Amino acid sequence: MSTPQLVVHHDKELMAQAAAARLITKIVDAQASRGQASVVLTGGRNGNGLLAALAAAPARDAVDWARLDLWWGDERFVPEGDPERNVTQAREALLDSVPVDPKRVHAMPASDGPYGADVEAAAAAYAEELARAAGPENHGDVPSFDVLMLGVGPDTHVASLFPELPAVRETERTVVGVRGAPKPPPTRVTLTLPAIRAAREVWLLAAGEDKAQAAAIALSGAGEIQAPAAGARGRSRTLWLLDTAAASRLPRSLYPPASA
């Protein structure tokens, strides 16, 4: 796995705008080299802020939206269309304003979908969908995502992998159901660390003073069971995108030479 790199921006708005520009570049480069691109989206205030910044960016038209696969790192297991669902928020922030191919928008199942309230069946179905999308070159049961984005919670959780809970300990399955999450709603579907680590690049987004302690813990050698963000690494790159408030408790030695 790759060693984490840091980029620190002045505030959350600049972080969102810069991350959106960085994502556009990655997608365009992937489409130029392989004909298509694959991105895993995240929810939360920072993930949705990035999507809104992308929607407002003139360069968004450089993306061939019809040749982009969109996946999610986790989802709240609530009914379709619920405002709490990450996919609902993503549609509002970006997807309804760009010409994405609906067949390439891979939303996680809802609690009123074909699997009903069976969160484990919903997780297994998403794992099967990922496996079908993986090619021989991926060497596993998930595609080699070009970019997988994750928000970082104040408790160091990423996706719906919370400290010490069973999901963060999973080493075989790529998607699992979560019950009893400490953050509501308590029932969720999430990628596991093995699935996250299949990505070429993993970007962790953290802005605000309430994320400062989590960033400091995750970047200071903590174990992934106690600090799931510490275990989120990409195959070729792991990038922490922070604002100055979220980076405020980090040792200056961790700062990159050219933080923006």
C-alpha positions in Angstrom: 0.0 0.0 0.0 1.1 3.6 -0.6 2.4 6.0 2.0 -0.1 8.8 2.8 0.6 12.2 1.2 -1.0 15.5 2.4 -2.3 18.6 0.7 -3.5 21.3 3.1 -5.8 24.1 1.8 -6.7 27.3 3.5 -10.4 26.5 4.0 -13.0 24.0 3.1 -14.3 25.9 0.1 -10.8 26.0 -1.5 -10.3 22.3 -0.6 -13.5 21.4 -2.3 -12.7 23.4 -5.4 -9.2 22.1 -5.7 -10.3 18.5 -5.1 -12.9 18.8 -7.8 -10.3 20.1 -10.3 -8.0 17.3 -9.3 -10.8 14.7 -9.8 -11.7 16.1 -13.2 -8.1 15.7 -14.3 -7.9 12.1 -13.0 -11.1 11.1 -14.8 -10.0 12.8 -18.1 -6.6 11.1 -17.9 -8.2 7.7 -17.2 -10.6 8.1 -20.1 -7.8 9.1 -22.4 -5.7 6.1 -21.5 -8.3 3.4 -21.1 -11.5 4.7 -22.6 -13.4 4.9 -19.3 -13.0 5.8 -15.7 -14.3 4.4 -12.4 -14.8 6.6 -9.2 -16.2 5.8 -5.8 -18.1 8.7 -4.2 -18.5 9.6 -0.6 -21.2 11.5 1.2 -21.1 13.8 4.1 -20.5 17.6 4.1 -17.0 17.3 2.5 -18.0 14.7 -0.1 -21.1 16.7 -1.1 -19.1 19.9 -1.1 -16.7 18.4 -3.6 -19.6 17.3 -5.8 -21.2 20.7 -5.7 -17.8 22.3 -6.6 -17.5 19.9 -9.5 -21.0 20.8 -10.7 -20.0 24.5 -10.7 -16.6 23.9 -12.4 -16.5 25.0 -16.1 -13.9 22.1 -16.7 -16.6 19.5 -15.8 -17.5 19.4 -19.5 -14.1 17.9 -20.2 -15.4 14.7 -18.6 -17.1 12.2 -20.9 -19.9 11.5 -18.4 -21.2 8.6 -20.5 -18.0 6.7 -20.0 -17.8 7.1 -16.2 -18.8 4.4 -13.6 -19.8 5.7 -10.3 -19.9 3.6 -7.1 -20.3 4.4 -3.4 -18.2 3.6 -0.4 -21.2 3.2 1.8 -24.8 4.0 2.1 -27.5 4.5 4.8 -29.9 1.5 4.6 -33.0 3.6 4.4 -35.8 3.8 1.7 -35.1 4.9 -1.9 -35.2 8.7 -2.2 -34.7 9.3 1.5 -32.7 12.6 1.9 -30.3 10.7 4.2 -29.1 8.4 1.3 -25.7 9.4 -0.1 -27.0 8.7 -3.6 -29.9 11.1 -3.1 -27.5 13.8 -2.0 -25.2 13.1 -4.9 -28.0 13.5 -7.4 -28.9 16.8 -5.9 -25.3 18.1 -5.8 -24.1 16.9 -9.2 -25.6 13.9 -11.0 -28.9 15.5 -12.0 -27.0 18.2 -13.8 -24.6 16.1 -15.9 -25.3 13.5 -18.6 -24.3 10.4 -16.7 -25.4 7.0 -18.0 -28.0 5.7 -15.5 -26.7 2.1 -16.1 -23.2 3.2 -14.8 -24.5 4.8 -11.6 -24.1 1.9 -9.2 -26.2 2.9 -6.2 -26.3 0.6 -3.2 -29.6 -1.1 -2.5 -32.2 0.7 -0.4 -34.2 -0.7 2.5 -37.4 -0.8 0.4 -35.6 -2.5 -2.5 -35.6 -6.1 -3.7 -33.9 -7.3 -0.5 -36.3 -5.6 1.9 -34.9 -5.1 5.3 -32.2 -7.8 4.9 -29.0 -5.6 5.0 -26.7 -8.6 4.5 -28.5 -9.6 1.4 -28.2 -6.1 0.1 -24.5 -6.1 0.8 -24.0 -9.4 -0.9 -25.8 -8.1 -4.0 -23.6 -5.1 -4.2 -20.5 -7.3 -3.8 -21.8 -9.4 -6.7 -22.3 -6.2 -8.8 -18.7 -5.2 -8.1 -17.4 -8.7 -9.0 -19.2 -8.6 -12.3 -17.6 -5.2 -13.1 -14.1 -6.5 -12.3 -12.0 -7.7 -15.2 -9.1 -10.1 -15.4 -6.7 -7.2 -15.0 -8.1 -6.3 -11.6 -6.9 -9.5 -9.9 -9.8 -9.5 -7.5 -13.5 -9.2 -6.8 -13.7 -5.4 -7.3 -12.7 -3.1 -10.2 -9.5 -1.2 -9.8 -11.2 2.2 -9.1 -9.3 5.2 -10.5 -10.2 7.2 -7.4 -12.0 6.2 -4.3 -13.0 9.1 -2.0 -13.7 8.9 1.7 -14.8 11.4 4.3 -13.1 11.0 7.7 -15.4 11.1 10.7 -14.4 12.7 14.1 -14.0 9.2 15.4 -11.7 8.3 12.5 -14.4 6.2 10.7 -14.4 6.0 6.9 -17.3 4.8 4.8 -19.3 2.9 7.5 -16.2 1.3 9.1 -16.3 2.4 12.7 -13.6 1.8 15.3 -13.7 -1.7 16.8 -16.9 -2.8 15.1 -17.0 -6.1 13.1 -17.0 -4.5 9.7 -13.5 -2.9 10.1 -12.1 -6.4 11.0 -13.4 -8.0 7.8 -10.6 -9.4 5.6 -12.5 -11.5 3.0 -15.8 -10.0 1.9 -15.8 -6.7 -0.1 -19.1 -5.4 1.1 -20.9 -6.0 4.4 -24.0 -4.9 6.3 -23.5 -2.8 9.4 -25.9 -2.9 12.3 -25.7 -0.7 15.4 -23.5 2.0 13.9 -22.8 4.7 16.5 -23.8 7.4 14.1 -27.5 7.3 12.9 -29.0 5.7 11.0 -27.6 2.6 12.7 -28.1 0.2 9.7 -25.8 0.7 6.7 -24.0 -1.0 3.8 -20.3 -0.5 3.4 -17.2 -1.4 1.4 -14.6 -3.1 3.5 -10.9 -2.3 3.8 -10.0 -5.0 1.2 -12.3 -3.4 -1.3 -11.0 0.1 -0.5 -7.4 -1.0 -1.0 -8.2 -2.2 -4.5 -8.4 1.4 -5.7 -5.5 2.9 -7.6 -5.9 6.1 -5.5 -7.7 6.7 -2.2 -8.5 10.3 -1.2 -9.5 11.1 2.3 -11.3 14.4 2.8 -11.3 16.2 6.1 -12.2 19.8 6.8 -13.1 21.6 10.1 -11.7 21.6 13.6 -13.9 18.6 14.5 -11.8 16.5 12.2 -8.4 17.6 13.5 -8.0 14.9 16.2 -9.1 12.2 13.8 -6.5 13.3 11.2 -3.8 13.4 13.9 -4.6 9.9 15.2 -4.9 8.3 11.7 -1.7 9.8 10.5 0.4 9.1 13.6 0.7 5.3 13.3 -2.6 4.2 14.8 -3.9 0.7 14.0 -6.8 0.4 11.5 -9.1 -1.4 14.0 -8.9 1.5 16.4 -8.7 4.1 13.6 -10.2 2.9 10.4 -8.9 5.9 8.4 -5.4 4.7 9.1 -6.1 1.5 7.0 -7.6 3.3 4.0 -4.8 3.2 1.5 -4.6 3.1 -2.3 -2.4 0.8 -4.4 -0.5 3.7 -6.0 -1.5 6.7 -4.0 -3.1 7.7 -0.7 -3.9 11.4 -0.6 -5.2 13.3 2.4 -7.0 16.5 1.4 -7.3 18.8 4.4 -8.1 22.4 5.3 -6.0 24.2 7.9 -8.5 23.6 10.7 -8.4 19.8 10.1 -4.6 19.9 9.9 -4.2 22.0 13.0 -3.1 19.1 15.3 -0.7 17.5 12.8 3.1 17.8 13.4 4.6 20.3 10.9 6.9 17.5 9.8 3.9 15.8 8.1 3.1 18.8 6.0 4.1 18.5 2.3 6.6 21.1 1.0 4.0 22.9 -1.1 0.7 22.8 0.7 -1.8 25.1 -0.9 
